[in-house]
Amino acid sequence: MARYTGPVCRLCRREGQKLFLKGTKCFTDKCPVERRAYAPGQHGQATARRRKASEYAHQLREKQKVKRIYGVSEKPFRNLFVKAARQPGITGENLIIGLESRLDNIVYRMGFAASRKEARQIVRHRHVLVNGHMVDVASYQVLPGDEVRLAPKSKDILPVQAALESKTKPSKVTWLAVDEASRTGRMVERPSRADIPLAVQEQLIVELYSK
């Protein structure tokens, strides 16, 4: 699967806001978004002076922003949207809830990783158990009642220790119960959109895919 390996600050500049893709470094480093408030590339400044963006442009940028926040490529993102559209309820909210229920995001929300990218690496390196079974698929959907814990030999690896000791942890969510001492967490209930601290307009993504 193709993945972006370039500077993540470039992605933040393209979206015009901090996406906190570098974890704790986003709080300590001087952000390029603040120094150069225009899109990257040789035409970035010229683009900022162009006429007002179209409706399609707003929808596309919102989709790209959400994909980059969660580190998901186009095909799995589209598949998740199709699944969300088939579920009862509001499609946009179902999409965000599905993204939040990914195993890599759960590890990040529990505070065991400084960023979702780091959490994805921890999962892929087989450091995470779900209900006692090793799971190395970052997109694995965690369900209410599932227990997520770090493997016994992985509880004190450097990334986990650094994330737990950081003063800039992700905001806690009510739908997860975490025991940092045992490196264990559990999804208490399926989150609602109001429980997810994410400033995005998911309805624009629904409108984009519905065309």
Sequence and secondary structure as in RCSB ss.txt:
>XXXX:A:sequence
MARYTGPVCRLCRREGQKLFLKGTKCFTDKCPVERRAYAPGQHGQATARRRKASEYAHQLREKQKVKRIYGVSEK
PFRNLFVKAARQPGITGENLIIGLESRLDNIVYRMGFAASRKEARQIVRHRHVLVNGHMVDVASYQVLPGDEVRL
APKSKDILPVQAALESKTKPSKVTWLAVDEASRTGRMVERPSRADIPLAVQEQLIVELYSK
>XXXX:A:secstr
     S HHHHHHHHTS   TTTTHHHHS  HHHH  S SSTTHHHHHTSS   HHHHHHHHHHHHHHHHT  HH
HHHHHHHHHHHSSS HHHHHHHHHHTBHHHHHHHTTSSSSHHHHHHHHHTT EEETTEE   TT B  TT EEEE
 GGGTT HHHHHHHH SS     TTEEEETTTTEEEE S   GGGS     HHHHHHHHT 
